[in-house]
Amino acid sequence: MIGHEIGGRYQILERIGGGGMALVYKAQDLLLNRHVAVKVLRQQFVNDEEFIRRFRREAQSAASLSHPNVVSIYDVGEEGDVHYIVMEYVEGQNLNEIIKERAPLQVDEAVRIAAQICDALDHAHHNQIIHRDIKPHNILIGRNGRVKVTDFGIARAVTSATITQTGSVVGSVHYFSPEHAKGVTAGEKSDLYSLGIVLYQMLTGKLPFLGESPISVALKHLQEDFEEPRRVNPMIPQSVENIIFKSMRKNPGERYSSAKEMLLDLETCLLPERRTEPKLEFGLEDEESTRIIPAIKPQQMAAVPGRRSRDYESAPASAEPSKDKEPVAKKPSRKPFIWAAIVLAIILILGGMAWYFKSQLEVPDVKVPNLIGLTQDEAKVKLTELGLAVGNVKQAYNKDYDPDVVYEQSKPEGTEVKEGALIDLTVSIEKPLEKMIDLSGLTLDEAKQQLVQLGVKDTAISSTEEYSDSVEEGKIISQEPASGSDFDPDSASVHLTVSKGQELVKMPDLTGLDEQSAKSKLDDLGLTMVTKEESSFTVEKGKVIEQWPYESGESVEPGAEVTLTFSTGYPEDAVNYSYGVPVAPAESDKNSKIRIVFSDARGDNQEWGTKTINTEQTLSVDLVLAPNKDATVSVYRDGQLFNTYAVSYIDAKQGTVPTPELPAAAEPQESVDPQPSESNGDETGNDVTGMAGNDSSSTSSSGNSLVSVKSNGNGNGNNGNNGNHKGKTK
């Protein structure tokens, strides 16, 4: 059935209960967009025409009931071989579950529940509907504490052909009235007997009659007395125990005359003056109980007055009186005295009745006052002053009246009634609060839809967003009011906190950091580090070359993986070479500022630094060369380009790098560009050949294998002056 649609409008959602005759499902009314309960007749009864006819008729009768304590019947129908009843869906528990969880209940709670059940029965009985199956399973308690009685009239649908199949009779045997157990037609007082058992069970946590079989339980209803409730639970007031005694009399004539009478008793039983009232006693033995009658002996039969002589004709001869004995004197008859007493009693009774009726006929008339708008106490005082009394007080919410204010009276103002008459009142109470539903895990739109269905105004619903590590983005994290708390949908403001998902973090720049520092930063942000290695000319060994896939400043979800590439240092084919550069001041013994810029495998235009000199000397420049990258060294003196030297990878690897020497003129070049050219100096127009007399100082300071220096562009190449300066190695 789940997932099916019946009647063209009821979408079955889930099964919520069932009994011997029917299964109950929670459904969505697609037309009115509300939840309903759908009771579906079990398949084994769909071919019993008499059962179906009575089932439908009784369901339609129950639909005529309209009372706040009765589950409303919305629809009755059939679809194929599916016979169903659509009724009000009550979100809460049934009374049987509550009794199992926490019986015995508090006295005031049990009395309140019983009073609401009794009020529902009073309404049903006035509409000529007998429930016949009052038990905790058929009493629903909503989240707001309101009692709802269900399954009105359904028990009457049980026929002789199905009574043993359904199991409903056996299932309810603990709540049978004695007349029900005997098969006698059950009436209004049978419902009151069952209600007395429900009250007994709520207050004691146990059933009054238990047995090994349904038959034994039914016999106990007929024959045995139950254990007094106060012996089981001493906290029960005597006034409440008296209600149980009276409602559970085996003789229907000794029970309450109506549900209204029992309701009045329930509404007043907890008043201080009634709690300690005397225990209710019944003078005569209940005529429904089983009696043990002793067998009648023949001697006793012979002594019965007025027995005819033929009754003794069969008696044996030995039983005849002896003629020899003298006759016994006859005792005077008491009959005249008995008859006189009876006549006197009748006269007294008739006289008393005459006096009573006369006094009743002479009761003065009183006009009913207007009680609307008065408090309950004020109305009681006003009625008392006129010789009237408050009857049944019904409490119900009315938005137009403050709590404890009368807004309805059973007799209109100005109606003439006899002095001492009872006036029923309906008094307003505080607005019943709803229970806030649990919205966690829903989207904002879903939560708003459910709140609007509950009666909350759309404008009273607000929301904010927060990051959450545990709740999916877009779902409700928390709510105010909290789930399960009491609130008024008409006036409450509901605030929802919606998840923005996990909070994003900004990716830091990790390039150039060592592994420990990089990992520490990632751990602080909740990120996971993945490492790889790669050689590099530009990044020191053990430092981060690259981060992937997130660049610095990008937003990253916590827990994401970040791959870091760490440098393993220079590649294996790289060559480290310390190059000696000869420098000299512009004028001897005068200071000149020397600046060196070099390019190698690590990058172009790298600053070596500056140095002030006043004598000729050789400065060492550490170079790194690669198969695809030679090196150049540019020397600036006093801000002007002085000379440029080239160092090839092959020469450095083979140890054949030429020894650099100062130019012959040792004069600075004209260029003042602070950035060295990428060429080897061919465009400067200056000769870079060595100068006589400088060979010794140049080679001694370098300490490296040197070869001839390339030409700067004059065409002289490595020949120097007349080719005298050859490469030397020390």
ABEGO torsion letter per residue (X at the ends): XBGBBBGGABBBABBAEEBAABBBBBBBBAAAGBBBBBBBBBAAAAABAAAAAAAAAAAAAAAABBBAABBBBABBBBBEABBBBBBBBBBEBBAAAAAAAAOBBBAAAAAAAAAAAAAAAAAAAAAGBBAGABBAAABBBBAAGBBBBBGBGAAAABBAAAAAAAGAAAAAAAABBAAAAAGBBBBAAAAAAAAAAAAAAAAAGBBABBBABAAAAAAAAAABBBBBAAAABAABBAAAAAAAAAAABABAAABBABAAAAAAAAAAAABAAAAABBBBBBABBBAABBBBBBBBBAAAAAABBGBBAAAAAABBAAABBBAABBBBBBBBBAAAAAAAAAAAAAAAAAAAAAAAAAAAAABBBBBBBBABGBBAAAAAAAAAAAGBBBBBBBBBBBAABBBGBBABBABBBGBBBBBGBBBBBBBBBBBBBBBBBBABGBBAAAAAAAAAAAGBBAAABBBBBBBBAABBBGBBABBOBBBGBBBBAAABBBBBBBBAEBBBBBBBBABGBBAAAAAAAAAAAGBBBBBBBBBBAABBBGBBABBOABBBGBBBBBGBBBBBBBBAEBBAABBBBBBBBBBBBABBGBBBBBBBBBBBAAEBGBBAEBBBBABBBBBBBBBBBBAABBBBBBBBBGGBBABBBBBBAAAAAAGABBBBBBBAAGBBBABABABBBABAGAAAGBBABBBBGAAAAAAAAAGBBBBBBBBAGAGAEAAEBGGABBBBBX
